[in-house]
Structures are given as C-alpha cells and as structure tokens.
C-alpha cells in the first residue's frame, strides 16, 4: 500500500511539475496560481485512466505508435483539464502541441528524479 501511495504522489507531483514548466515556457498558456493543484489533479486522473486504455488499443491495432501514447494521453488530459478548469487556458494549435510535449517531457523527467529524493529521505529517516 505504501508503494502505491508513493507512486500516486510521484505521478501527481510530476504532472504538477510538467504543468508549471509548460506554463513558464509558453506565452499562450496560462494557469492561475490558485488553479495549479486542481489542474494537476484533473490532469493526473485523466492521464492515469487514458494511458493504459490508449496503450492497449494501440498495442492491439497499431504497434508502431506505442511510443506516442504518452504524448497523446498528455494532450487529451490537457484538453480535459482545460475544459473542466477555468483557471487554465491554452490558445493556438502550436501552443497545444508544445504544451503536450513540454508537460510530457518535464513530467517524465520529474517522475524519473523524484524517487531518488524520496529514497534519500527514507534512508536518512531510517538512519536517525
């Protein structure tokens, strides 16, 4: 159960990091300060549901596109978060594509790095 909770926290924080990075880099994307957490929750939930479904469909029907599932689910999750949360706006097709790429990449990097910080903290707590 602890591992599952840690995975959920890592997934949520990596989504939050990706959204923050995209917001900082893209002029045509804006997220209100008070909306970051809700946008990240919506995004993480939608992506957590869509990614496995898209992966299964693509694996059965078009294996060559498996690598793009993460970016497609990121784009879909951004669209849903934009529709459901008034505190986030993305305008222009180029910005939508760049936002999906940035959120996906920054989130992936954060998801890779975060476990090292959590592991380091857990080791330090066990030593004391």
Order of alpha helices (4+ residues) and beta strands (2+ residues): alpha-beta-alpha-alpha-beta-alpha
